[in-house]
Amino acid sequence: MEERNLKVALAFLVGVIVGGALTLFLTPISGPELRRKVKDELEEVTQKVKEEAQNLKSKAEELSAKAKEIIEVKKEALKEAIEKSKETIQEKKEELASKLFKKEEEA
């Protein structure tokens, strides 16, 4: 889902850049005015790119935090499962030892 959002954001930015460039270069205006418009458009696009980069950074940080939380939960669950398995193995080991000891006494 996040990859799709990234693609949409990049497509939007490319569209803004291409649309702005086409508008500037296809409009009949003088050289100084064109340079000013190019500069203004470039500043606007740069600001939009910075904002989008910040949004993407924030989303990445959120995802990272969620992933760390999920990993920690799974890690604890795994530790509990391992501990329970160790206890079960110890119980079975003692049970088998007890049965073996009884058989040796009977023999």
HELIX and SHEET records of a PDB file:
HELIX    1   1 GLU A    2  LEU A   26  1                                  25    
HELIX    2   2 GLY A   31  GLU A  106  1                                  76    
END                                                                             
